Amino acid sequence: PVRRAPPARPTPYPLGGMTPAGTRLREQGNAFGRRLRRGAGELSRFGTVGIAAFVIDVGIFNLLVHVGDPGVLAEKPLTAKVIAAVVATVFAYQVNREWTWKDRSRRGFWREYSLYFLLNAVGLVITLLPLAVSRYLLDLDSALADNISANVIGIGLGTLFRFCSYRRWVFPAVEEQPQVRGPPAHHGEPATRTQRRRQRADQ
């Protein structure tokens, strides 16, 4: 007699044999990938704005300190740096608000603006520290030393701090509401043949 193979047992995990734990891991991985792509896009836009603000910052700083004989603020480089940083900061805020994080929640203009400038004050202190060390501790006053300390090291550290703080506190992400999944809406069962006959008789 020909032996027949026993029928295959149904798998308790119909979705390609994936366990509930595997499904959760896949969903978490997809969510992480979306956040990573979104963060990369924000970082690229922030970097573009930062380059433009950098040009404004460096241009105004050198115009005030090193253009002319002597420059307008040749003896006050920290004051010149503050002026340049404030102008660049106002520019960066407007562009970041309307482009980099345009889809994020708004907390009110004045509250957002004041928080932005408060964090920028911290970023400005971080930016000024390398210049202060170069000028007053190392006694380096050349244009090259000023630009390396203020516009390479200082701006680099300040930019890193600003990106993280803006993203966390000034332009917070909109919290996604969890989707509540339930059974499909019940619209009534179709009438049986007997019920349809009774409906016709009543008519």
Salt bridges, closest charged atoms under 4 A:
GLU42 OE2 - ARG104 NH2 2.89
GLU42 OE1 - ARG167 NE 2.65
ASP57 OD1 - LYS81 NZ 2.94
GLU98 OE2 - ARG106 NH2 3.65
GLU112 OE1 - ARG97 NH1 2.54
ASP146 OD2 - HIS66 NE2 3.43
ASP146 OD2 - ARG135 NH2 2.74
